[in-house]
């Protein structure tokens, strides 16, 4: 126990040192954030806000729940990851990956396919992919949140979700209400998602058992008194999406590794990593399969991208780069978040956001790339740029590295229901 306490103290010092590294963020102005822009960044995902809680979270994994004393090599690796993961301003331009966007007849990047497949599986319907959330989507009814219900508390001070009225939840949900009114749903081997709706649950994860990820359970982020629900949070969703396609986090990891947003942030610079900071250009600013991650806050998977995903072509031609806003964004993403009253797993149009640290940082990148294009500079550069939040990064999987593709993939519980969905593999130009 004394050794573990010493490790806790050491990690606390490391965290304080890493948090003191320079932060050169000077966000460009953007419209006033709306109610869904900061949801995940103000109370939902405070993984790093409380130093003690955050360190204990790291130690819980390092010591297998305080049951074992880790080796010195393992401790050294964790410390190196923590420190290297915070240094985000020093790398020169990167090398673009082999995947180059897509067309209506080209397959999506496998990471994006994983997110689509997971989304469809949670709803037990291909329709879940076809119905994105927009700015006009109304908030959900029949669900509430609190940091404590009775003796049950939310994970690390986060909120618990509680479905209080299943019928109200289903009838106000843009996907579930369509399924409820479909006389052929659920079909064949499919489960009925309207009876156990997917919901956002901070701390809820997909449990691995026998090579399968169990999805249809509430988990730690759903109140025990809730009506039946399938809970999953943002990083658990992305972790499961990658595993479903056999995409490894590192060359030495197994078929499934549950990683938090801070873990994604640090893994990029770790030894044997299968994740890269994305290399971007004015003509290729974002791709399907890219992961936009803010350490300690939220992570999403880029889904379909339009012809001008960040508004760069439009504004560079007009010479109005500084006028780019998030309303110009023409891409969709898939995630599990607290958007629109705890929608959880969902496909979202990025243009619905009006601000927030994550989306304002993406705007900063768009403006800088736009100004490069005005100067006919379309060379690839590191996606982390001055003015962006240093905890934010655009992450790309090293899919072209054979060592990063597992020989086995994790099966999703209930995936046989959506195995024949034609909208999982193909890019959807014009629907972003």
Secondary structure, 3 states (H helix, E strand, C coil): CHHHHHHHHHHHHHHHHHHCCCCCCCCCCCCCCCCCCCHHHCCCCCCCCCHHHHHHHHHHHHCCCCCCCCCHHHHHHHHHHHHHHHCCCCCCCCCCCCCCCCCCCCECCHHHHHHHHHHHHHHCCCHHHHCCECCCCCCCCCEEEECEECCEECHHHCCEEEECCHHHHHHHCCCHHHHHCCCCCCCCCCCCCCCCEEEECCCCCCEEECCEEECCCCCCCECCCCCCEEEECHHHHHHHHHHHCCECCECCCCCCCCCCHHHHHHHCCCCCECEEECEEECCECCCCCCEEEECCCEEEEEEEECCCCCCHHHHHHHCCHHHCCHHHCCEEEEEEECHHHHCEEEEEEHHHCCCCHHHHHHHHHHHHHHHHHHCCCCCCEECCCCCCCCCEEEEEECCCCHHHECCCCCEECCHHHCCCCCCCCECCCCCC
